[in-house]
Amino acid sequence: MNGIKNFGSIVAILALGLMLCEPASATHDKNHPHVPKTGTFDDDFFASGHSVIVDTAHNQDLYAAGGTVQVNAPVNGDLFAVGGELNLAEPINGSLLAAGGKIDTQGAIGSGAVVFGGNISIQSEILGDALLVGGKINITRRITGNVRAGGGNIVINGSVGGNTLLGGGRIELGPDSVVEGKATLAAGVLHINGRIGKGLRAIASKIIIAGEIAGDANIRANEIIILDSARIAGDLIYYSPEPIELSDKVNIGGDVAFIQSGALHQGKEDFFAIAGGVHFIWITGLILAAAALIFATPHLLPSLNTQMKATRWTSVWIGFAVLIGGPVIIVLLGGILVGLPLALILTTLYALALTVGYFTSAFALGQKCQLWLKRQPGTSFKGQLLSVAIGIAVLGFSIVIPVAGVLVNLFATTLGLSVLYLALAARRKTA
């Protein structure tokens, strides 16, 4: 966990150190805490440093990044925060977009949240949907919309007004938890103590049900335990190697059906639902990473997009050579003891090049889509993020098309690598 936190700190500091430009309301200090003056800021505010402390109210959006970020004042707009440790103590009237090693939210969030972190503690009431990805996730308050989460350990002791889609090593719905909609869950170990309002679909190695399900329960696991306190209003349909023993104290309102675990073909909808949720989380993660890139280097994607317009299609072979040749060189160097350090460095650079190349093509595609819709793409942070988000969404969802989807994404990455290589080559010539 400390490694995740330190990695978040390094990413935040290095990224903000690369910033090429910034709005008038911005402060950077890599060595000392940043404390804005008292009062209220009416414009978007950017703050970065090793330690960032925000004690003033903001009527617009707040962008903060650092080793540690402490927000002690309300934000009437959106909050974008990146850091090793984030402590968000006051209300956010807009939406929250956060990434870090350790994230703790306490103030109410007015328009949904997207959070990626090592250790996530949601002690806020969230009006809207929540997308959470982390090593450990703990929810103790109410989320009015849907919750989609993936992590090593997920614990819910609050309430969810919509549906839940959860995937993790261990998932626990505590005794105080309430899911008013449907619950689709996949875990190594699943423990249900709370209440599910509209049915359960679950896959796990081990499932323990001690709470209430106000609907049908469709579950599959190697081991299923239904305790005396369990209440299932609808049917119980379970897949397992052997039948389970049900106590007379268990209240089941509908029928009970046992299907041996070999008949998994009858439950493909569960796998599709979970796979769809994981795919959605992946796309959202890419958009968040693109947001961090735009925030750190606001000139990069527009500059590469200009380079792409001037690039001939015949230059795509360069990107293909980088795409194929990179892993070959890394493997060859890794096989030599002397070349191992260089192989590790090249692996990092190769992954970074693939990411930037993909984002470059996504950005260009997003701008094209907006022009097709007769909308002029913006150049601000939000404008660039909208363009790259549209492009990532189109490319991401195209992957479900057999063969063609993979080829489209491969071509997008290859084209972006070509543009990146040519841009670096041109920069080297002028240096």
C-alpha positions as CSV (number, residue, x, y, z in Angstrom):
1,M,0.0,0.0,0.0
2,N,2.9,2.4,0.8
3,G,4.2,1.7,-2.7
4,I,0.9,2.8,-4.2
5,K,0.9,5.9,-2.1
6,N,4.5,6.8,-3.0
7,F,3.8,6.1,-6.7
8,G,0.9,8.5,-6.6
9,S,3.0,11.2,-5.0
10,I,5.8,10.8,-7.6
11,V,3.3,10.8,-10.5
12,A,1.6,14.0,-9.2
13,I,4.8,15.9,-8.6
14,L,6.5,14.9,-11.8
15,A,3.4,15.5,-13.9
16,L,2.8,19.0,-12.5
17,G,6.5,19.8,-12.9
18,L,6.0,19.2,-16.6
19,M,3.2,21.8,-16.9
20,L,3.8,24.1,-19.9
21,C,1.2,26.7,-19.2
22,E,-1.5,27.5,-16.6
23,P,-4.4,29.9,-16.0
24,A,-3.8,33.1,-14.0
25,S,-5.1,31.6,-10.8
26,A,-2.5,28.9,-10.2
27,T,0.2,28.2,-7.6
28,H,3.1,25.8,-7.7
29,D,5.5,25.0,-4.9
30,K,7.3,21.7,-4.9
31,N,8.9,22.1,-1.5
32,H,6.5,23.9,0.8
33,P,2.8,23.6,1.7
34,H,0.5,25.8,-0.3
35,V,-2.2,27.7,1.6
36,P,-4.3,30.0,-0.5
37,K,-5.3,33.4,0.9
38,T,-8.5,33.7,2.8
39,G,-11.6,34.6,0.9
40,T,-13.5,33.1,-2.0
41,F,-12.2,32.3,-5.5
42,D,-14.6,33.0,-8.4
43,D,-12.4,31.5,-11.1
44,D,-11.1,28.0,-11.8
45,F,-8.1,27.4,-9.5
46,F,-5.0,25.3,-10.0
47,A,-2.8,24.3,-7.1
48,S,0.2,21.9,-7.0
49,G,3.1,21.2,-4.8
50,H,4.6,18.6,-2.4
51,S,1.8,19.4,0.1
52,V,-1.3,21.3,-0.9
53,I,-3.7,22.7,1.7
54,V,-6.9,24.5,0.5
55,D,-8.6,26.6,3.2
56,T,-10.7,28.9,0.9
57,A,-14.1,28.4,-0.8
58,H,-14.2,28.0,-4.5
59,N,-17.2,29.0,-6.6
60,Q,-15.8,27.3,-9.7
61,D,-13.7,24.2,-10.4
62,L,-10.7,23.3,-8.3
63,Y,-7.7,21.4,-9.7
64,A,-5.2,20.2,-7.0
65,A,-2.3,17.8,-7.2
66,G,0.6,17.0,-4.9
67,G,2.2,14.4,-2.5
68,T,-0.6,15.3,-0.1
69,V,-3.8,17.2,-0.8
70,Q,-6.0,18.6,2.0
71,V,-9.3,20.4,1.0
72,N,-10.8,22.1,4.0
73,A,-13.2,24.4,2.2
74,P,-16.3,23.9,0.1
75,V,-16.1,23.7,-3.7
76,N,-19.1,24.8,-5.7
77,G,-17.8,23.4,-8.9
78,D,-16.0,20.2,-9.8
79,L,-12.9,18.9,-8.0
80,F,-10.1,17.2,-9.8
81,A,-7.5,15.9,-7.4
82,V,-4.4,13.8,-7.9
83,G,-1.9,12.9,-5.1
84,G,-0.3,10.3,-2.8
85,E,-2.8,11.1,-0.1
86,L,-6.1,13.0,-0.5
87,N,-8.2,14.3,2.4
88,L,-11.4,15.9,1.1
89,A,-13.2,17.2,4.2
90,E,-15.8,19.7,2.8
91,P,-18.8,19.5,0.4
92,I,-18.3,19.4,-3.3
93,N,-21.3,20.7,-5.2
94,G,-20.1,19.4,-8.5
95,S,-18.6,16.1,-9.3
96,L,-15.4,14.5,-8.0
97,L,-12.6,13.1,-10.1
98,A,-9.7,11.8,-7.9
99,A,-6.7,9.5,-8.1
100,G,-4.2,8.7,-5.3
101,G,-2.7,6.3,-3.0
102,K,-5.0,7.0,0.0
103,I,-8.3,8.9,-0.5
104,D,-10.7,9.9,2.2
105,T,-13.9,11.9,1.4
106,Q,-16.0,13.3,4.1
107,G,-18.1,16.2,2.7
108,A,-21.2,15.7,0.6
109,I,-20.6,15.3,-3.2
110,G,-23.4,16.8,-5.3
111,S,-22.9,15.3,-8.8
112,G,-21.3,11.8,-8.8
113,A,-17.8,10.6,-8.2
114,V,-15.0,8.8,-10.1
115,V,-12.2,7.7,-7.7
116,F,-9.1,5.5,-8.3
117,G,-6.8,4.7,-5.4
118,G,-5.0,2.3,-3.2
119,N,-7.2,2.8,-0.2
120,I,-10.5,4.6,-0.7
121,S,-12.8,5.6,2.2
122,I,-16.1,7.1,1.2
123,Q,-17.6,8.8,4.2
124,S,-19.6,11.3,2.0
125,E,-23.1,11.3,0.8
126,I,-22.9,11.2,-3.0
127,L,-25.8,12.5,-5.1
128,G,-25.5,10.5,-8.3
129,D,-23.4,7.5,-9.5
130,A,-20.1,6.4,-8.2
131,L,-17.3,4.6,-10.0
132,L,-14.6,3.3,-7.6
133,V,-11.5,1.3,-8.3
134,G,-8.9,0.6,-5.6
135,G,-7.1,-1.9,-3.5
136,K,-9.4,-1.4,-0.6
137,I,-12.8,0.4,-0.8
138,N,-15.0,1.3,2.2
139,I,-18.4,3.0,1.8
140,T,-20.1,4.1,4.9
141,R,-22.7,6.7,3.7
142,R,-25.5,6.9,1.1
143,I,-24.9,7.0,-2.6
144,T,-28.2,7.9,-4.4
145,G,-27.3,6.5,-7.8
146,N,-25.6,3.3,-9.1
147,V,-22.3,2.0,-7.7
148,R,-19.7,0.3,-9.9
149,A,-16.6,-0.7,-8.1
150,G,-13.6,-3.0,-8.5
151,G,-11.0,-3.8,-5.9
152,G,-9.2,-6.2,-3.7
153,N,-11.4,-5.7,-0.7
154,I,-14.8,-3.9,-0.9
155,V,-16.9,-3.2,2.2
156,I,-20.3,-1.4,2.1
157,N,-21.9,-0.3,5.3
158,G,-24.0,2.5,3.7
159,S,-26.9,2.6,1.3
160,V,-27.1,2.6,-2.5
161,G,-30.2,4.1,-4.1
162,G,-29.6,2.3,-7.5
163,N,-27.9,-0.9,-8.7
164,T,-24.5,-2.2,-7.7
165,L,-21.9,-3.9,-10.0
166,L,-19.0,-5.0,-7.9
167,G,-15.9,-7.2,-8.6
168,G,-13.2,-7.9,-6.0
169,G,-11.2,-10.4,-4.0
170,R,-13.5,-10.0,-1.0
171,I,-16.8,-8.2,-1.0
172,E,-18.8,-7.6,2.2
173,L,-22.3,-6.0,2.4
174,G,-22.4,-5.1,6.1
175,P,-25.4,-5.4,8.4
176,D,-26.2,-1.7,7.9
177,S,-25.9,-1.8,4.1
178,V,-28.9,-1.4,1.8
179,V,-28.9,-1.8,-2.0
180,E,-32.3,-0.6,-3.2
181,G,-31.8,-1.9,-6.7
182,K,-30.2,-5.0,-8.2
183,A,-26.8,-6.4,-7.1
184,T,-24.5,-8.1,-9.5
185,L,-21.4,-9.3,-7.7
186,A,-18.2,-11.3,-8.5
187,A,-15.7,-12.1,-5.8
188,G,-13.4,-14.7,-4.3
189,V,-15.4,-14.5,-1.0
190,L,-18.8,-12.8,-0.8
191,H,-20.5,-12.1,2.5
192,I,-24.0,-10.6,2.4
193,N,-25.3,-9.3,5.7
194,G,-27.4,-6.3,4.6
195,R,-30.5,-5.9,2.4
196,I,-30.8,-6.1,-1.4
197,G,-34.0,-4.7,-2.8
198,K,-34.4,-6.1,-6.3
199,G,-32.6,-9.3,-6.7
200,L,-29.1,-10.8,-6.5
201,R,-26.8,-12.3,-9.2
202,A,-23.5,-13.4,-7.8
203,I,-20.4,-15.5,-8.7
204,A,-17.8,-16.4,-6.1
205,S,-15.6,-19.1,-4.8
206,K,-17.5,-18.8,-1.5
207,I,-20.8,-17.1,-0.8
208,I,-22.3,-16.5,2.6
209,I,-25.8,-15.0,2.9
210,A,-27.1,-13.8,6.2
211,G,-29.1,-10.8,5.2
212,E,-32.3,-10.1,3.2
213,I,-32.9,-10.3,-0.5
214,A,-36.2,-8.8,-1.6
215,G,-36.3,-10.6,-4.9
216,D,-34.7,-13.6,-6.6
217,A,-31.2,-14.9,-5.8
218,N,-29.2,-16.4,-8.7
219,I,-25.9,-17.5,-7.3
220,R,-23.0,-19.8,-8.2
221,A,-20.1,-20.8,-6.1
222,N,-18.0,-23.8,-5.0
223,E,-19.2,-23.2,-1.4
224,I,-22.5,-21.7,-0.5
225,I,-23.6,-21.0,3.1
226,I,-27.1,-19.6,3.9
227,L,-27.4,-18.8,7.5
228,D,-30.6,-18.9,9.6
229,S,-31.0,-15.2,9.5
230,A,-31.2,-15.1,5.7
231,R,-34.5,-14.0,4.0
232,I,-35.1,-14.4,0.3
233,A,-38.4,-13.1,-1.0
234,G,-38.2,-14.7,-4.4
235,D,-36.7,-17.8,-5.9
236,L,-33.3,-19.2,-4.9
237,I,-31.4,-20.6,-7.9
238,Y,-27.9,-21.8,-7.1
239,Y,-25.1,-23.5,-9.0
240,S,-22.6,-25.5,-7.0
241,P,-20.9,-28.9,-7.0
242,E,-23.1,-30.3,-4.3
243,P,-26.6,-29.4,-2.9
244,I,-26.6,-27.2,0.2
245,E,-28.4,-27.9,3.4
246,L,-31.0,-25.3,4.2
247,S,-32.2,-24.8,7.8
248,D,-36.0,-24.6,8.4
249,K,-35.4,-21.2,9.9
250,V,-34.3,-19.8,6.5
251,N,-37.3,-17.9,5.0
252,I,-37.5,-18.4,1.2
253,G,-40.6,-17.0,-0.5
254,G,-40.2,-18.7,-3.8
255,D,-38.9,-22.0,-5.2
256,V,-35.5,-23.5,-4.6
257,A,-33.6,-24.8,-7.7
258,F,-30.2,-26.6,-7.6
259,I,-28.1,-26.9,-10.7
260,Q,-24.7,-28.6,-10.7
261,S,-21.9,-26.2,-11.4
262,G,-21.1,-27.8,-14.7
263,A,-24.2,-26.2,-16.3
264,L,-22.6,-22.7,-16.4
265,H,-23.9,-22.1,-20.0
266,Q,-27.3,-21.3,-18.5
267,G,-25.8,-18.3,-16.7
268,K,-23.8,-16.4,-19.4
269,E,-25.7,-13.2,-18.7
270,D,-23.9,-13.0,-15.3
271,F,-20.5,-13.1,-17.0
272,F,-21.6,-10.6,-19.7
273,A,-22.8,-8.2,-17.0
274,I,-19.6,-8.4,-15.0
275,A,-17.4,-8.3,-18.1
276,G,-19.3,-5.2,-19.3
277,G,-18.8,-3.5,-15.9
278,V,-15.0,-4.2,-16.0
279,H,-14.8,-2.9,-19.5
280,F,-16.6,0.3,-18.5
281,I,-14.2,0.7,-15.5
282,W,-11.3,0.3,-17.9
283,I,-12.5,3.0,-20.3
284,T,-13.2,5.3,-17.4
285,G,-9.7,4.7,-16.1
286,L,-8.2,5.6,-19.5
287,I,-10.2,8.8,-19.5
288,L,-8.9,9.6,-16.0
289,A,-5.3,8.9,-17.1
290,A,-5.8,11.2,-20.1
291,A,-7.1,13.9,-17.8
292,A,-3.9,13.7,-15.8
293,L,-1.8,13.9,-19.0
294,I,-3.7,17.0,-20.2
295,F,-3.5,18.6,-16.8
296,A,0.3,18.0,-16.7
297,T,1.1,18.9,-20.4
298,P,-1.7,21.0,-21.8
299,H,0.1,21.6,-25.1
300,L,1.0,18.0,-25.8
301,L,-2.2,16.5,-27.5
302,P,-3.0,19.6,-29.6
303,S,0.6,19.7,-30.8
304,L,0.6,16.0,-31.7
305,N,-2.8,16.5,-33.4
306,T,-1.2,19.2,-35.6
307,Q,1.6,16.8,-36.3
308,M,-0.9,14.1,-37.2
309,K,-2.6,16.4,-39.8
310,A,0.7,16.9,-41.5
311,T,1.7,13.2,-41.3
312,R,1.4,11.1,-44.4
313,W,-0.5,7.8,-44.0
314,T,2.6,6.0,-45.4
315,S,4.4,6.9,-42.2
316,V,2.3,4.5,-40.2
317,W,4.9,1.8,-40.8
318,I,7.1,3.7,-38.3
319,G,4.6,3.2,-35.5
320,F,4.2,-0.5,-36.5
321,A,8.0,-0.9,-36.3
322,V,8.0,0.7,-32.8
323,L,5.0,-1.5,-31.7
324,I,6.6,-4.7,-32.8
325,G,10.3,-3.9,-32.3
326,G,9.9,-2.5,-28.8
327,P,9.1,-5.8,-27.1
328,V,11.7,-7.7,-29.1
329,I,14.5,-5.3,-28.1
330,I,13.3,-5.4,-24.4
331,V,13.3,-9.2,-24.4
332,L,16.8,-9.4,-26.0
333,L,18.2,-6.9,-23.5
334,G,16.5,-8.6,-20.6
335,G,18.3,-11.8,-21.5
336,I,21.6,-10.2,-20.9
337,L,22.5,-9.4,-17.3
338,V,24.3,-6.1,-18.3
339,G,21.2,-5.1,-20.4
340,L,18.6,-5.7,-17.7
341,P,18.6,-2.1,-16.3
342,L,18.2,-0.7,-19.8
343,A,15.4,-3.2,-20.5
344,L,13.5,-2.0,-17.4
345,I,13.8,1.6,-18.5
346,L,12.8,0.8,-22.0
347,T,9.7,-1.1,-20.7
348,T,8.5,2.0,-18.9
349,L,9.2,4.2,-21.9
350,Y,7.5,1.7,-24.2
351,A,4.3,1.6,-22.0
352,L,4.3,5.5,-21.8
353,A,4.7,5.7,-25.6
354,L,1.8,3.3,-26.2
355,T,-0.4,5.3,-23.8
356,V,0.4,8.7,-25.4
357,G,0.1,7.3,-28.9
358,Y,-3.4,5.9,-28.1
359,F,-4.5,9.1,-26.5
360,T,-3.2,11.1,-29.5
361,S,-5.4,9.1,-31.9
362,A,-8.4,9.2,-29.4
363,F,-8.0,13.0,-29.2
364,A,-8.0,13.4,-33.0
365,L,-11.0,11.1,-33.3
366,G,-12.9,13.0,-30.6
367,Q,-12.2,16.3,-32.4
368,K,-13.4,14.8,-35.7
369,C,-16.6,13.6,-34.0
370,Q,-17.3,17.0,-32.7
371,L,-16.8,18.6,-36.1
372,W,-19.1,16.1,-37.6
373,L,-21.7,17.1,-35.0
374,K,-21.0,20.8,-36.1
375,R,-19.5,21.6,-32.7
376,Q,-16.2,23.5,-32.5
377,P,-13.8,21.5,-30.2
378,G,-12.4,23.5,-27.3
379,T,-8.7,24.0,-26.4
380,S,-9.2,24.5,-22.7
381,F,-8.6,21.6,-20.2
382,K,-12.3,20.7,-20.4
383,G,-12.4,21.0,-24.2
384,Q,-9.4,18.7,-24.6
385,L,-10.7,16.3,-22.0
386,L,-14.1,16.1,-23.9
387,S,-12.3,15.4,-27.2
388,V,-10.1,12.6,-25.8
389,A,-13.0,11.2,-23.8
390,I,-15.2,10.9,-26.9
391,G,-12.3,9.3,-28.8
392,I,-11.6,6.8,-26.0
393,A,-15.3,5.9,-25.7
394,V,-15.6,5.3,-29.4
395,L,-12.4,3.2,-29.6
396,G,-13.2,1.4,-26.3
397,F,-16.7,0.3,-27.3
398,S,-15.6,-0.6,-30.8
399,I,-13.4,-3.4,-29.3
400,V,-16.6,-5.5,-28.8
401,I,-16.8,-5.9,-32.6
402,P,-15.1,-9.2,-33.5
403,V,-11.7,-8.8,-35.3
404,A,-12.5,-5.4,-36.7
405,G,-12.6,-3.7,-33.2
406,V,-9.2,-5.1,-32.4
407,L,-7.8,-3.9,-35.7
408,V,-9.2,-0.4,-35.3
409,N,-7.7,0.0,-31.8
410,L,-4.4,-1.5,-33.1
411,F,-4.3,1.0,-36.0
412,A,-5.1,3.9,-33.7
413,T,-2.2,3.0,-31.4
414,T,0.1,2.5,-34.3
415,L,-0.8,5.8,-35.9
416,G,-0.3,7.6,-32.6
417,L,3.1,6.0,-32.1
418,S,4.1,7.2,-35.6
419,V,3.0,10.8,-34.8
420,L,4.9,10.7,-31.5
421,Y,8.1,9.4,-33.1
422,L,8.0,12.0,-35.9
423,A,7.3,14.8,-33.4
424,L,10.2,13.7,-31.2
425,A,12.5,13.5,-34.3
426,A,11.5,17.0,-35.4
427,R,12.1,18.3,-31.9
428,R,15.6,16.7,-31.9
429,K,16.5,18.3,-35.2
430,T,15.5,21.8,-34.0
431,A,17.3,21.3,-30.6
